[in-house]
Amino acid sequence: MAEKTSPRMLKIWHKANLTRVQTAEADLTMRQMTVLLTVYMTPDPHTVRGLASLMRVTKPVITRALDTLSRKGLIKRKRDEADRRNVLIQRTVKGAVYLSELSDRIVDAEKSVDDDDYV
C-alpha cells in the first residue's frame, strides 16, 4: 500500500521549485502551472470551456490563468476557423522550453535528494 505522504517526493518538488523562485523570472501559480501542463500534455484542441470542464473550475478561472500564460508567451490563443465563437489554446516554443527546463530541474532535484535528506 502506498504511503499517504511521500517525504522524498515533496523534497524533490521543493528543491525543483526553490531553484525556480531563486531566478529573476516570475513564477506561476499552481492553477497556471496546471493549465500549462494540461495544454502541453493532453491532446488538442484546447478551449476555455474544455479546460474548465477538465479541471472542474469555472471559465473565468481558466481565462485568468490563460491571460497570464499568454502575457508570458507560454501559450497563445487563436480563433477557431471552423467555429468563430471558439478560441483555441495553442502551445508555443517558449512554453515548451519552459516545461523542458522544469523537467530538467525536477530530474536534477531528484538526483540531489538522498534517502536521509528528508524528515
ZIQUI-V876484 format. One record per residue. N is the residue number from 0. RES is the residue in one small letter. NEAR is the number of other ideal C-beta (glycine too) atoms within 8 Angstrom. D_FIRST is the distance of its C-alpha to the first C-alpha in Angstrom with 2 decimals. Layout:
<<N,RES,NEAR,D_FIRST> <N,RES,NEAR,D_FIRST>>
This chain:
<<0,m,1,0.00> <1,a,3,3.80> <2,e,4,6.61> <3,k,3,9.09> <4,t,5,11.84> <5,s,6,12.40> <6,p,8,15.72> <7,r,9,16.47> <8,m,7,16.35> <9,l,10,18.39> <10,k,12,20.80> <11,i,12,21.31> <12,w,10,22.00> <13,h,9,24.30> <14,k,11,26.23> <15,a,13,26.69> <16,n,9,27.99> <17,l,8,30.10> <18,t,11,31.99> <19,r,11,32.75> <20,v,7,34.10> <21,q,5,36.28> <22,t,6,38.24> <23,a,2,41.21> <24,e,5,39.54> <25,a,4,38.30> <26,d,7,34.59> <27,l,9,32.98> <28,t,8,31.31> <29,m,6,27.74> <30,r,9,29.33> <31,q,11,31.78> <32,m,9,29.16> <33,t,9,27.09> <34,v,14,30.31> <35,l,15,31.28> <36,l,9,28.03> <37,t,12,28.20> <38,v,14,31.80> <39,y,10,31.11> <40,m,5,27.89> <41,t,7,28.69> <42,p,2,31.72> <43,d,5,35.10> <44,p,7,36.91> <45,h,11,35.71> <46,t,11,37.57> <47,v,11,37.26> <48,r,7,36.67> <49,g,9,33.96> <50,l,14,32.11> <51,a,13,32.43> <52,s,7,31.08> <53,l,8,28.10> <54,m,11,27.23> <55,r,5,28.25> <56,v,7,30.88> <57,t,6,34.66> <58,k,8,37.02> <59,p,6,38.62> <60,v,11,35.31> <61,i,14,35.09> <62,t,9,38.82> <63,r,8,38.63> <64,a,12,35.83> <65,l,13,37.85> <66,d,8,40.99> <67,t,11,39.48> <68,l,14,37.91> <69,s,11,41.24> <70,r,6,43.27> <71,k,8,41.22> <72,g,8,41.81> <73,l,10,38.13> <74,i,13,38.72> <75,k,8,41.91> <76,r,10,43.04> <77,k,7,45.33> <78,r,8,47.09> <79,d,12,46.06> <80,e,4,49.24> <81,a,4,48.33> <82,d,5,47.86> <83,r,6,49.49> <84,r,4,47.71> <85,n,9,44.39> <86,v,9,43.47> <87,l,12,41.10> <88,i,13,38.80> <89,q,11,39.06> <90,r,7,37.64> <91,t,10,39.86> <92,v,5,40.20> <93,k,9,39.71> <94,g,15,36.41> <95,a,10,35.21> <96,v,8,36.29> <97,y,10,34.56> <98,l,11,31.18> <99,s,8,31.83> <100,e,8,32.54> <101,l,10,29.38> <102,s,8,27.38> <103,d,8,29.39> <104,r,11,28.70> <105,i,11,24.92> <106,v,8,25.19> <107,d,10,27.58> <108,a,15,25.40> <109,e,8,22.43> <110,k,6,24.87> <111,s,7,26.19> <112,v,11,23.03> <113,d,5,22.54> <114,d,4,19.44> <115,d,4,21.73> <116,d,6,22.90> <117,y,8,20.70> <118,v,2,20.17>>
